[in-house]
């Protein structure tokens, strides 16, 4: 694990090669591509949402940039005490869309913003109300429940934990009474990471439970955990339950497995795992990814029912069957990207954010990968103007 903690702070500088879009002749149709995708700049001066247009062939073009009303920030790299980046927040889902609502965290101002999406032009975003205090410090991950009409946030700083808010179409986010749950992580603001910090907050398949993954610190013999908090009719339970599935160490990005009560979670110490959340959470399938360095982000295709994971230190994409734990393919994308810090699946495509190099010589790119057949193939490596190594999150309007 010592080598993992060291290597996660050192990113190789890659040449700025942009692959020309390739024709998608013969691609198997797996549903419509998104209409727009989004990530946030996480700039310290002012955080902004980058919205990119998605064509019918799945490729990207420039869209818009909208201020969140808050500020970005970076965590502290535990190996050199310098601002972290790429992977500035040590988290998945810094930005999240559900229907025509979007939430985004502002770690530099301890707030979260709500935006509405214009359904006719999904690159047009409007701030609803004002950014709301997250009842903690250094928010890094957000979730939305359409069923419960609520949004929740994970704080990773000195006041770590989760908090939830109701969504009002005009007023914005309204704090829910007694919704704050604290995590005793002994962190600072900004947090030191990547280990020992909040990773990902998300709702389960039927939106009856809010789940949060928290990374352990193996070098300090500190165990991470999975928090499970009941949700019912727009209200959350009084207390969460926490467990550390045996065999896990650095739980990171996760996603519910459709049609089950299981989740598929990455663990940067070995790869990924299918975890049962019924009763005491336990690993069903442990997936050791050969050659992985820091596998941290996950998404599942509703069409193929397979999972895709990304590594912050490698320019590749791994497809896994969460029902069996089999690695189906490990594709080298060869886009010149140092690695990826979040991803999503939309139709036949995976969209993965690479925020660039640690030294800032390479800016952010979004890789577009056709996964309708094997092997997967990169069809575009799009460079939005401006965003750099602090960029985080990846979500879509479908």
Secondary structure by P-SEA (a helix, b strand, c coil): caaaaaaaaccccccccccccccccccccccccccbbbbbcccccbbbbbbbbbccccccccccccccccccbbbbccccccccccccccccccccccccbbbbbbccccbbbbbbbccccccccccccccccccccccccccccccccbbbbbbcccccbbbbbbbbcccccccccccbbbbcccccccccccccccccccccccccbbbbbbbbbccccbbbbbbbbbbcccccccbbbbbbccccccccbbbbcccccbbbbbbcccccccccccccccccbbbbbccccccccccccccccbbbbbbccccbbbbbccccccccccccccccccccccccccccbbbbbccccccccccbbbbbbbccccccccccccccccccccbbbbbbcc
